[in-house]
Amino acid sequence: MRLNSGQHKALYQAMKAAAKARKIKLSAERDLYKRTDPYFYDTFWWPEEMASGRIGMTLDITVKYCRFDELQYGILCPGEEARFTDKLRANSGMLCRAAFPRMTQHFDFDGSEAAMPGLCEDLLDFLRDYCAGFLAMVEETYGDLDGYYIAHRDTMPRLAGLAFLDRGDAAGAADCFSQPNMDGENSTWWVPVETEEQRRRALASGTCLCEHPEYTAVYRHRKDQFRDYAAALRAGLEWTRDRAMFGLLPEERAAGGLNG
């Protein structure tokens, strides 16, 4: 059995009160988030099935360095001023995604409104202990969060690349951002083409131009942005908005070790 709409609303209000008491924010999208420098914590939570006095909670848990949001945004949108609020770090198109694999955790709950505050406290206790345990493991095994990402570069190349940048290692970052399993292939910007150089860059990158009487635009994949950024690092090129949004020219691609 699942919660009805009234129970969902009541549980949200109970969670809002429980989170506020711990100085944790709760968004309308059900993100629990808190900044404790240098870390940012965020969890999307959603109630699932109830059975035998228990309820499942779907959890997307994130523990990341706050500075990774700015670091990544500087690659995707160089030259743009961005002020990251806690809300933007938790839920926006600007954020650096660093969630652990989705999990379902079960808690005691009989479905009554009276039991909701206790359920919220249990969930918040679990998140506190889970995040603390993760960071303790990271410190003991990898030294810091950068070390954790770098050790897992084969499965988390984007985060490993950012970790290398965080340590000032441009070559290590370029290697990670060039990996074929880099994410971002399905994340795109819609970008209007306004100059001849932008058109040349888009065509050189193999990007399809969307031609309309009123405008010309391209869809720029974030994966391609990271690949070109890696080439720019290798070639010692300044990372500009035109290079980020429309790609590299043939001579720039060759200098950065890209074929074609």
Secondary structure, 3 states (H helix, E strand, C coil): CCCCHHHHHHHHHHHHHHHHHCCCEECCCCEEEEEECCEEEEEEEEEEEEECCEEEEEEEEEEEECHHHHHHHHHHCCCCCCCCCHHHHHCCCCCCCCECCCEEEEEECCCCHHHHHHHHHHHHHHHHHHHHHHHHHHHHHHCCHHHHHHHCCCCCHHHHHHHHHHCCCHHHHHHHHCCCCCCCCCCEEEEECCCHHHHHHHHHCCCCCEECCCCEEEEEEHHHHHHHHHHHHHHCCCCCHHHHHHCCCHHHHHHCCCCC
